[in-house]
Amino acid sequence: MIRRTLALAAAALLVLAPTAAADARTTQAPGCDIRSAELTWGFKESFRAYIDGSIANGEWTVADGATYATPSFGFTSESGRIDPRAPLGQVDFPGSVRFTGHGGILDTTIANPVVLFQADDTALLLLDVSGPTMEGDPVSVTATPFVEIDLSGQTFAAVDGLITIDDAPTTLTGDGHDAFPNYEAGEAFDPITVVIDVGDCDLEGQPIGTDVVETGGTVGWVVPVVSAVVLIAVAAIVAILLVRRRRTLGA
């Protein structure tokens, strides 16, 4: 009897967990879907000067929607979600920049920037980085936290539907150094500007968001909570059955 009860409870858990997961996927995190966004960043001025100089005798090329207008690279996006009150969320930008020099010995590509807001006056700029280091070691990483963005002093209130992060300082992270060891972690990179169009998004009545997940949902805690409830119910049923069985044996 107890084994059958456990089997039925396990089956219930398997049914409930996917349902909760589906709810999580369809539940939007508090915040605003972006209409469009623009990211402007020079990467690192001294590195560009080195590439463009007579020693490296190199160049950079942009692709997949990225642009360059002295002194900055530009990226545009129509994908992302942000709760500016925390702020939390992320904005994804397509596009790539390839740096080459020294007759091909230097060949590094950065691509697909993602601005990830962390609700602690900082954000991370994630990058795909590929190509050999100057020492010839291969690098190929995806969405690595490349630089940290200092958001202190920035105002996230939308003006005419636009949230503007203006010339926010950036510093190379440890992961960024691993992917691009030309500079040490903590090195200042160029400031970054991001303009995000959220239109007439109304946040009144919405709770301040929890972390946004890539599925467009939040509530990452739904499945664990449902699982815990089911497990507690199973334990209660088993305990009742054990007590009844002991009373029967005693009688």
SULSUL-V91659 format. One record per residue. RES is the residue in three letters. PSI is psi as a letter, one per 20 degrees, with the letter a starting at -180 (* if undefined). NEAR is the number of other C-alpha atoms within 8 Angstrom. D_FIRST is the distance of its C-alpha to the first C-alpha in whole Angstrom. Layout:
# SULSUL-V91659
res=RES psi=PSI near=NEAR d_first=D_FIRST
res=RES psi=PSI near=NEAR d_first=D_FIRST
This chain:
# SULSUL-V91659
res=MET psi=g near=4 d_first=0
res=ILE psi=g near=7 d_first=4
res=ARG psi=g near=6 d_first=5
res=ARG psi=g near=7 d_first=5
res=THR psi=g near=11 d_first=6
res=LEU psi=g near=10 d_first=9
res=ALA psi=g near=8 d_first=10
res=LEU psi=g near=8 d_first=11
res=ALA psi=g near=10 d_first=12
res=ALA psi=g near=8 d_first=14
res=ALA psi=h near=8 d_first=15
res=ALA psi=h near=9 d_first=17
res=LEU psi=g near=10 d_first=19
res=LEU psi=h near=8 d_first=20
res=VAL psi=g near=8 d_first=21
res=LEU psi=h near=10 d_first=23
res=ALA psi=g near=11 d_first=24
res=PRO psi=h near=8 d_first=27
res=THR psi=g near=8 d_first=28
res=ALA psi=h near=11 d_first=29
res=ALA psi=g near=10 d_first=31
res=ALA psi=g near=8 d_first=32
res=ASP psi=g near=8 d_first=33
res=ALA psi=h near=12 d_first=35
res=ARG psi=h near=11 d_first=37
res=THR psi=i near=9 d_first=38
res=THR psi=p near=10 d_first=39
res=GLN psi=p near=8 d_first=42
res=ALA psi=q near=12 d_first=43
res=PRO psi=q near=11 d_first=46
res=GLY psi=a near=12 d_first=49
res=CYS psi=p near=11 d_first=52
res=ASP psi=p near=10 d_first=52
res=ILE psi=q near=14 d_first=55
res=ARG psi=g near=10 d_first=58
res=SER psi=r near=11 d_first=59
res=ALA psi=q near=13 d_first=60
res=GLU psi=p near=11 d_first=63
res=LEU psi=p near=12 d_first=63
res=THR psi=p near=11 d_first=66
res=TRP psi=p near=11 d_first=66
res=GLY psi=j near=11 d_first=69
res=PHE psi=e near=8 d_first=67
res=LYS psi=o near=8 d_first=69
res=GLU psi=g near=10 d_first=73
res=SER psi=h near=6 d_first=74
res=PHE psi=g near=7 d_first=72
res=ARG psi=g near=8 d_first=73
res=ALA psi=h near=8 d_first=77
res=TYR psi=g near=10 d_first=76
res=ILE psi=g near=15 d_first=75
res=ASP psi=i near=10 d_first=78
res=GLY psi=a near=9 d_first=80
res=SER psi=i near=6 d_first=83
res=ILE psi=g near=7 d_first=80
res=ALA psi=h near=11 d_first=77
res=ASN psi=l near=11 d_first=79
res=GLY psi=a near=12 d_first=76
res=GLU psi=r near=9 d_first=75
res=TRP psi=q near=9 d_first=71
res=THR psi=q near=7 d_first=70
res=VAL psi=q near=12 d_first=68
res=ALA psi=r near=9 d_first=66
res=ASP psi=k near=7 d_first=63
res=GLY psi=i near=10 d_first=64
res=ALA psi=q near=14 d_first=65
res=THR psi=r near=9 d_first=69
res=TYR psi=p near=9 d_first=71
res=ALA psi=o near=7 d_first=74
res=THR psi=p near=5 d_first=76
res=PRO psi=k near=7 d_first=75
res=SER psi=q near=10 d_first=71
res=PHE psi=q near=13 d_first=68
res=GLY psi=q near=12 d_first=67
res=PHE psi=q near=13 d_first=63
res=THR psi=q near=12 d_first=62
res=SER psi=q near=12 d_first=58
res=GLU psi=k near=10 d_first=57
res=SER psi=o near=11 d_first=53
res=GLY psi=r near=11 d_first=52
res=ARG psi=p near=12 d_first=50
res=ILE psi=p near=13 d_first=51
res=ASP psi=o near=13 d_first=51
res=PRO psi=i near=9 d_first=54
res=ARG psi=h near=8 d_first=53
res=ALA psi=g near=9 d_first=51
res=PRO psi=q near=12 d_first=53
res=LEU psi=r near=16 d_first=50
res=GLY psi=a near=13 d_first=49
res=GLN psi=q near=12 d_first=51
res=VAL psi=p near=13 d_first=54
res=ASP psi=p near=12 d_first=54
res=PHE psi=p near=13 d_first=57
res=PRO psi=r near=13 d_first=58
res=GLY psi=q near=13 d_first=61
res=SER psi=q near=13 d_first=62
res=VAL psi=p near=12 d_first=65
res=ARG psi=p near=11 d_first=66
res=PHE psi=p near=13 d_first=69
res=THR psi=q near=14 d_first=71
res=GLY psi=r near=13 d_first=74
res=HIS psi=l near=10 d_first=76
res=GLY psi=k near=9 d_first=76
res=GLY psi=i near=7 d_first=72
res=ILE psi=g near=10 d_first=71
res=LEU psi=p near=12 d_first=70
res=ASP psi=n near=12 d_first=67
res=THR psi=p near=12 d_first=65
res=THR psi=p near=12 d_first=63
res=ILE psi=q near=11 d_first=61
res=ALA psi=r near=11 d_first=59
res=ASN psi=m near=13 d_first=57
res=PRO psi=q near=13 d_first=57
res=VAL psi=p near=13 d_first=54
res=VAL psi=o near=11 d_first=55
res=LEU psi=o near=12 d_first=52
res=PHE psi=p near=11 d_first=52
res=GLN psi=j near=11 d_first=50
res=ALA psi=k near=9 d_first=51
res=ASP psi=k near=7 d_first=53
res=ASP psi=j near=8 d_first=56
res=THR psi=q near=12 d_first=56
res=ALA psi=r near=14 d_first=55
res=LEU psi=q near=14 d_first=54
res=LEU psi=o near=13 d_first=56
res=LEU psi=q near=14 d_first=54
res=LEU psi=q near=14 d_first=56
res=ASP psi=p near=14 d_first=55
res=VAL psi=p near=15 d_first=58
res=SER psi=q near=12 d_first=59
res=GLY psi=q near=10 d_first=62
res=PRO psi=q near=13 d_first=63
res=THR psi=r near=14 d_first=65
res=MET psi=h near=8 d_first=68
res=GLU psi=i near=5 d_first=67
res=GLY psi=j near=7 d_first=66
res=ASP psi=p near=7 d_first=62
res=PRO psi=q near=8 d_first=60
res=VAL psi=p near=10 d_first=58
res=SER psi=n near=9 d_first=55
res=VAL psi=q near=9 d_first=53
res=THR psi=p near=7 d_first=51
res=ALA psi=l near=10 d_first=51
res=THR psi=p near=11 d_first=52
res=PRO psi=n near=12 d_first=53
res=PHE psi=g near=15 d_first=57
res=VAL psi=q near=13 d_first=59
res=GLU psi=p near=13 d_first=58
res=ILE psi=p near=13 d_first=59
res=ASP psi=o near=10 d_first=61
res=LEU psi=j near=11 d_first=60
res=SER psi=p near=6 d_first=62
res=GLY psi=i near=4 d_first=64
res=GLN psi=q near=8 d_first=63
res=THR psi=p near=7 d_first=63
res=PHE psi=j near=10 d_first=60
res=ALA psi=p near=7 d_first=61
res=ALA psi=p near=9 d_first=62
res=VAL psi=o near=6 d_first=65
res=ASP psi=k near=5 d_first=66
res=GLY psi=j near=10 d_first=62
res=LEU psi=p near=11 d_first=63
res=ILE psi=p near=13 d_first=61
res=THR psi=p near=11 d_first=64
res=ILE psi=o near=13 d_first=63
res=ASP psi=o near=8 d_first=67
res=ASP psi=l near=7 d_first=68
res=ALA psi=p near=12 d_first=65
res=PRO psi=q near=12 d_first=65
res=THR psi=q near=13 d_first=63
res=THR psi=q near=12 d_first=62
res=LEU psi=p near=16 d_first=61
res=THR psi=r near=12 d_first=58
res=GLY psi=g near=10 d_first=57
res=ASP psi=h near=9 d_first=55
res=GLY psi=g near=14 d_first=58
res=HIS psi=g near=14 d_first=60
res=ASP psi=h near=7 d_first=58
res=ALA psi=h near=12 d_first=58
res=PHE psi=m near=9 d_first=62
res=PRO psi=j near=9 d_first=63
res=ASN psi=h near=7 d_first=67
res=TYR psi=q near=8 d_first=66
res=GLU psi=q near=9 d_first=64
res=ALA psi=p near=10 d_first=61
res=GLY psi=i near=8 d_first=63
res=GLU psi=p near=8 d_first=66
res=ALA psi=p near=8 d_first=67
res=PHE psi=a near=12 d_first=67
res=ASP psi=q near=11 d_first=68
res=PRO psi=q near=10 d_first=67
res=ILE psi=q near=15 d_first=65
res=THR psi=p near=12 d_first=65
res=VAL psi=p near=11 d_first=62
res=VAL psi=p near=11 d_first=63
res=ILE psi=p near=12 d_first=60
res=ASP psi=o near=11 d_first=60
res=VAL psi=j near=14 d_first=58
res=GLY psi=c near=9 d_first=60
res=ASP psi=k near=5 d_first=59
res=CYS psi=p near=8 d_first=56
res=ASP psi=o near=5 d_first=55
res=LEU psi=i near=8 d_first=52
res=GLU psi=p near=4 d_first=53
res=GLY psi=i near=4 d_first=49
res=GLN psi=p near=7 d_first=47
res=PRO psi=q near=5 d_first=46
res=ILE psi=p near=9 d_first=47
res=GLY psi=q near=11 d_first=45
res=THR psi=a near=9 d_first=43
res=ASP psi=p near=8 d_first=43
res=VAL psi=p near=13 d_first=44
res=VAL psi=r near=7 d_first=42
res=GLU psi=h near=5 d_first=43
res=THR psi=i near=6 d_first=41
res=GLY psi=j near=11 d_first=43
res=GLY psi=a near=13 d_first=40
res=THR psi=c near=13 d_first=39
res=VAL psi=l near=9 d_first=36
res=GLY psi=i near=6 d_first=35
res=TRP psi=i near=6 d_first=32
res=VAL psi=g near=10 d_first=30
res=VAL psi=g near=10 d_first=28
res=PRO psi=h near=7 d_first=27
res=VAL psi=g near=8 d_first=27
res=VAL psi=g near=11 d_first=24
res=SER psi=g near=11 d_first=22
res=ALA psi=g near=8 d_first=23
res=VAL psi=g near=8 d_first=22
res=VAL psi=g near=11 d_first=18
res=LEU psi=h near=8 d_first=18
res=ILE psi=g near=8 d_first=18
res=ALA psi=g near=8 d_first=16
res=VAL psi=g near=11 d_first=13
res=ALA psi=h near=8 d_first=14
res=ALA psi=g near=8 d_first=14
res=ILE psi=g near=9 d_first=11
res=VAL psi=g near=11 d_first=10
res=ALA psi=g near=8 d_first=12
res=ILE psi=g near=8 d_first=12
res=LEU psi=h near=9 d_first=8
res=LEU psi=g near=8 d_first=10
res=VAL psi=g near=8 d_first=13
res=ARG psi=h near=8 d_first=11
res=ARG psi=g near=8 d_first=10
res=ARG psi=g near=8 d_first=14
res=ARG psi=h near=8 d_first=15
res=THR psi=g near=7 d_first=14
res=LEU psi=h near=6 d_first=15
res=GLY psi=h near=5 d_first=18
res=ALA psi=* near=4 d_first=19
